Amino acid sequence: MKCSFSFGFLLILVLPLILASAQDGKYERAAYHDNYEGAVQKDQDYEGQYQDQEKGPAKYDKNYEKERTPAQNDQHYDQEEQDYHVPSLEISTLLDNLPSDDLLSFGYYSKSCPKAESIINKHVTKWVEEDRTLAASLLRLHFHDCAVHGCDGSILLNHEGSERTSEASKSLRGFEVIDAIKAEMEKECPRTVSCADILTAASRDATVLLGGPYWDVPYGRKDGKVSIDKDAELVPMGRENITTLIEFYQSNGLNVLDLVVLSGAHTIGRATCGSLQYRLYNYAGTGKQDESLDYRYANFLKRKCRWASEYVDLDATTPRTFDNVYYKNLQDKMGLLHTDQSLYSDSRTSPIVDALADAPSDFFNHQFAVSMTKLGNILVPAVQDGGEIRTKCYSVNSNY
């Protein structure tokens, strides 16, 4: 039961929620104070506000002072409808993304391995409790897997020339979590649960541990036998333009709404400073920083990112909370990666950013679950037909 709406209709659906929230004072928008002290005082303020990595994540204080009234919200959305031509989008529900063609099913392991989900959840919980940053890493690992040859666990294979050994994959983490799950799974249900299914469910459980939504995961994916390092370079790395991103998502059966919603995974997690330093100095040969960055936020990043190997939070405002503040940051020119901020500078995606930023977080959470379900259901029939159930996630069975 898929219904095709224009995005304008989506805004009509969420606008009453936005206005009610504004009246309650819960979702006030704001701007920066215009007057700042001198450079020395600013440095002192930043040092007091942003803790070192070993003490906790740094947060960027935007000094909110400006409110948007309900009347201004009405005017804001009316202007958007006039200024932008927004393509029709399919607004999906979880029911729209049920697996088809008997490839996947929710009860796939109900008899062959009834403890599969509890084993996955137990290990993910244990690892994330010990290192919370692994939750975001598992989400990212799942995305990188599904983006190449569908969700087949190919990113987990560790041999010379595999996706995992690619330069594009060097910052991926969480492999040891999947290996630990698989080791117990093989004791409980030998050669039954695929590594692809384990990774898909682990990303869901990691999201829940971060405070995000829960969604049912259908099972039955097979593990692929092919993993080529050059294929990993197809995955977006943070410098692409919106057209390239849209085409990439469409090639995987996802749409513009999924692009914006799944980008919201950057509400948690970190990026290396090396991935964004080019935005801070001599951007595009201009001798200046990227103008799409708020200059105060850029100054904070320059202080934070003195070394390319350092890490910085993707969401500078609420880095430990799974919420829709990521989209509010884009409205304030605080998108860490070029691809983040570009979502708000392109007319095809900016109205979706506004809707997700101004609606309650529950709206984002629901749509995130829908889009993650679609991501996890990306399958390449040829890969699935020739797939297997690996006994070890880092190697195909034929190696033993």
N, C-alpha and C positions, 0 to 999 in steps of 0.2 A: 504494500500500500504506500506508494510514493506519490507525494503531491508536489507539483512544481509551482513555486511562488517566486515573484520578483523579490529582490531584497528589500524594496520599499515596503512590501507587505510584512516582511520580518520585522522591520523597524516599527510598523504599526502595532505588531503583536507585543513587542517589548517596551514600547514607549510608556504605556500606563505604569509598568513596573518602575521604569526610570523616574517618572514624575513623582510617584508615590515615595520612592526612596529619597528623592531630593527634598520633598516636604518633611520627611522624617529627619533630615539632616545626616543621613547615613552615607550618601554617595556624593559628597560635595566635591566639585572640581576646584582647582586652585592654580595660582601662578606664583612665580618666585618674587621675593622682595627685590625691588630694584636697587636699593641702596646697600652696599656692602662696605665693610671696613677696608683698610689698606691691605696690601699683599702679605705683610708680616702677620697681621691679625688673622687673616684668612687661613694662613698656614697653621697657626695655633689652633684655630677653631676646628680645622679638618683633623688635626692630630688628636684632638679630644673626642671627635665624633666617630672616627673610623678606627676600629681596633685592628691590630695585626692579625694575620691569618691564624697564628697559633692560639690567639685569644678569642677568636670568633669572627664571623663574616663582617666585612665593612658594609655599612649602610649609608646611602646618600640621602641627606635631609633636604627636601625641596622647599622648606619654609612656606607652607601653604598659607595663602591669605585671601584668595579671591573665590567667591562662590558663584555658581551659575544658577539662576533662578529657573523655576519651571517655565516661565514665559520665554526665557532665553533658550531653553532646551527646545521648545517648539520652533522658534525661529531658526535655531541651529540645524534641526533636521529638515525643515522646509528648504533651507538654502542648499543642503546636500542633495536633495532630490532634484533641484534645478541645475546644480553644477555638474553632477556626475551621471554618466550613463552606466548603469550597473547591469551586467548580464544576468539573465535568469539563473537562479540556483535551485538545486533540489535540496529542500530542507528535510533531512532524514531523521528517522527515529531509530531506536535500537532494533525494532522489529524489521526495519527495512534491510538490515545487514545480516540477517540469518544466513548461514551457509547454504549454498545450492549445490545441485548435482551430486549430493551424497558424499562430497569430498570431506566435509567436516560435520561434526555433530556434537552437541553438548554432553551426550551420554556415552561418548566414544570409549572411555576407560572405566565406565561404571561397573563392568564385570571383570575386565582383564587386569585393571589396576585401580581399585576403588580408593586407595590412599594417595593417589598421585598428587592431587591438589594440596592435601595436607602436608605432604613431604616438601613440596615446592614452597608453600607458605612458611613452614617452619624454618627452612634454611634462609629464605629472603629476610625474614624477621630478624634472625640471629645476626646475619651479616650487616644489615642496615643499622641495627642497634649498636653495633661496634663501630661502624663508619657510615654516618648518615649520607655522605656524598655518594655512596654506592647506589642509592636509589635512583638518582638522576642518571647515573652512568648506565644502569640497566635499561632505562627508558631509551637512552641514546643508542645503546647496543642493539636493541630490538629494531629501532628505526633503520639503522645501517644494514641490518640483516634483510628486512623486508624490501628495502629500496633496490636491492640487487638480486635478481632471479626470484623475487617473491620471498615469503617467510619460509626459508628452507634450512636455516642454521649454517649457511655457507660462511658467514662471518666468523664462526667459531673454529673453523678448520685452521690448523696451525702447521703449515708446511711451506717450504720455499716457494715464493710466487703466489701465495694465497692472498685473499682480501685482507686478512688480518695482518699480514706483513707489509701491506702497502703504506706509503708515506701518509696517505689520507686517513689511515686507521690508527696511527701511532698513539693518539691520545685516548683511544677507546679503553674502557675498563669494565670489570665485572665478570671476566671470563672464569675466574676462580670460583665465583658463586655458582655459575652454571655447572662447572665440573663437580663441585661438592654435591649438588642436587642429583646429578646424573649418577654419581657413585652410589648413593643410597638407593636411587631408583632401580639400578641394576640388581641390587640385592633383593629388593622387594618384588620387582616385576621385570625379570631379565628380557632384554630385547623387545620391549613393549612400548615404552613412552619415548617419543622422538625428542631430540635436542631442540628442534624448532618449536615444539609445543611447550617445552620447559621454559624457553626464553620468552615466549609470548605470555605465558601465565606469570612468570617472574616480573615482567614489566608492569602487569596489572597490579600485582601485590605490592610492588615498590611504590606505585602511584598512591595506593590506599594508605600506605605507611606515611606518606608525605602529607596526608590530609586530603588527597584527591578522591575522585569518584571510583566506585566499584562497577565492574561490568562482567557479565558472564562470558567466558572464553570457550568457543567451540574447539574441539580437538580432532586430530587425525592427520596433521601435517606430516610429511615425510622429510627426512634429512637429505639434502642434495649432496651429490658427489663431486661437484665442480666448484672451485673457488679460485678466481683469477685476480691478481693484485690490481690490474688496470681497471677492472670493473668497479672497484671501490672508489675510483676517482670520479665516477658518475654522481655520487652522492653530494648534494649541496654542502659547501664548506663555509658559507657566510659572506661571500663576496658577489654572488650572482644577482642579476636584476630580476624584477618580478616576472617578466615574460618567460625567462628561463625557468624560474621556479614553477610557474603555472604549467608549462609544458612538461616538466619533469613529473609533477603530481598527476597530470592527466594521463601520462604514459603508464602510470601505475593504477589507473582507475579511480583516482581521487580528484576532487574539484577545488575550486577557489576557496570555498568555505573550509574545506579540510586543511588547505594550506595555512590559512590564518589561525584556525583552531589548534592544529598540531604545533604551530610555531609557539603557541602559548605554553608548551612544555618548558619554555625558557623562563617560566615563573620560578623555577628552581634550577639548581645546577650552576656550574662555573665554566669559564672559557679561559684559555691561556692568553696572556697579554700579547703574545706574538701574533695572535689572530686578529688583533684590532689596532696595533700600534700604527699601521699605515694610515689610519683615520685621524691620528693625532698630530702627525707631522707631514708637511708637504703633500697633502692629499691631492692626488691626481695632478701632481706637478704644480700646484698653486702656491706652494710655500706656506700654506696655512692649514689649519685643521679642517676636517669635514664640516661644512656649514650646517649639515642636518643634525649635528650634535649640539646640544645646549652647551654654551661655552663654560659655564660653571661646572657642569658634569664632566666636560672634557678636561678641565684643569684638575679635577679630582682624579681622573683616570691617568693623567700624566704623572701625578705623584704616586699613584698606586702601581703603575706599570713601568717602573724604571728598568725592569728586566723582562725579556720575552718569556722566560720560563715561569714567571709569577702567574697566579690565578686571580681572576676577578669575577664577582657574581654577575650572572646574566640579568638578574633582577636586583637593581641596586636599592630598592625600597623595602621589599619584604622577601629577602632571599631564602628564608627558611619556611615560607608559607606557600602552599599551593593555592593560588587565588588568581583573580583577573587583574591584579595591579600591573602585571606585565604590559597590558594594553594601555593603561593610564600612563605608564612611562613613555610609551610611543607617542602619545598625545603631547607629552612634555619634552619631546626630542631627546629621550634617554634610552633609545634602543642601543644595546651594546654592540651588536653586530650590524654590518651594513644591511644584511637581509632583514633584520628585525625592523630597523627604522624605515626601510623602503616600503614596508607594508602600509605605512601611514602617508607616504608621499605619492602613492599610486592610486588613481581613482577607482581601480578595479577592486582594491582591497581595503582602502581607508574607511569606507562606510561600515564594513564588517568590524574593523578595529573599534570604531566609535560605539557600535552596538554592544560589543562584548565588554568594553570598558565601562559603559554607563549602566548596563544591566546588572542585577545581583549576581554574585559569584556562582550561585546554583545554576544559572543559565549557562555559563561557561562550562561548569563541571559536567552538566548533562551532554552538551555538544562535544566535549572532549571525549567522553565515553563512547559516543557514537562514532567519532572519527577514528579513535583508537581501534574500535571493532573493525572498521573498514580497513585500516592499515594491517591488522593482524590476519585479515582474510585475503590478502594479496597472495595469490598462488599462480605459478606457471605450470600448466598441465604437463608439459613434457618433463619438467623437473620432478613433479610429483609421481608421474608414472615410472620414472627410473630411479626413484628415491629409495631410501632404506631407513632402518632404525639403528643409528650408530650405538655401539656399546661404550664408546668414549667420544665426547663431543668434539674433541680437537683432531680427530682422525677418522677417515672412512674405514669401514670394516675390512675392506680388502687388504689393508695394510697389516692385518694380523693373521 
